[in-house]
Amino acid sequence: QVQLVESGGGLVQPGGSLRLSCVASGSIYRINAMGWYRQAPGKERELVAVITSGGSTNYADSLKGRFTISTDNAKNTVYLQMNSLKPEDTAVYYCNVKITGIPEVWGQGTPVTVSS
């Protein structure tokens, strides 16, 4: 009953920036946390960043200082601002949300390609 729709991915030059968005809709009572994960070809899915309803954040150590996660709780939306992008950031980026009373939900993913 809950759906996530990601947007904002695409092709960007090394050193460039992108902002990803994810909107949750459906039978939502309360969002406890939202986050971003990514999966590169041939690699395992990994944590990028998470943010709780209270505003606490957690980032992958390698991404601190380049990526910023934020939310608009009134709109059930999470953002990922990605700066100083590197070729190794190329991956499909997935939104994740934890909502009170239901299992966590994943989006379909939005691809990000960093290349010259």
N, C-alpha and C positions, 0 to 999 in steps of 0.2 A: 504493500500500500504506500510505502515511502519510496520516492524516486529522487535520484541525484542527477543533475545535468551539469556537466563541465563544459567550459568554453575558454578560449583564449590561446590555445596552443597554435603552433605553426612553425615556420622556418625563420631562423634568426641568425645573424652573423655572430661569431665569437666576440664577446665583450658587450653584446647587446642585452636588451631587457625584454621581458614579457610579464604580463599579469594574467594569471589564471583565475577563473571564477567557478564556483560551484554553488548551485541553488538546490536546496532540499524542499520538496513539496510532498503533500499527502497527509496521512494521519499522524500529525506531529503534535505532541503535547509539550515536550521539553527536550531540547538538544543539550546533551551533557558535554560533548566534545566533537570537534571536527578536525580533520587532518588531511594531509596530502602524502601520498606514497608514489613511488615511481618504479618502473621496470624497464630496463634496457634489454635489447635483443640478446638472448643467451644468458641473461643474468637473473638473479632472484629479485623479487619485489622487496624494496627497502623503504624505510621510513624517511620522509623528508622533513615534515614538521607537523605538530599537533597543537591545538589550542582548546582549552576548556571553557566552559560557560563563564567561569570566573576570571578569565583572561590570562591564565597561566599558559606558557608556551614551552615547547620542547623541540629542539632542532637536532638533526644529524650534525655531529661535530664538524664534518667536512664542509657543511653548508652555512655555518654561522657566519654572519657578516655579509652574505650575498643574498640570501633568501629571507623574506619576511612574511609571516602568516598573520592574517587579521580576519575579523568577522564583522558582519552587520547582523546582529542577533534578531533584530526586528524583521529582517528579510530572510532569515534562515540561510544566510549566504556566507561562504568562506572564500577568502582570496589568498593567492600566493604571488607575491611580488618577487620576481627573479631578476637579479642584476648580475652584471659581469659574467654572463653565461659562457660556459666552456663546452667544447665538443663532448666531453664526458658526461655532460648533463643531458645529452640526447636520450630520450626515453618516452614511454607512455606514462603520463601522470594521472593518477587515480585519486578521486575524492573519497573520503570515508567519513561517516557520521555515526555517532553513538547517541541514540534517542531512548529516553526512559520508556521501558516496557517492551522493547522490541530488540531483536538481534541487530548488530551493526550492519550498515548498508554501504555498498560500494557503487560508485558510478561506473560508466562504461570506459572512461579514460579519454584523455585528450593528448595527442602526440605533440612532442616538442623536439625539433631537430635543430641542432646548433652546428652550422657548417658554413664554410666559405664558398 
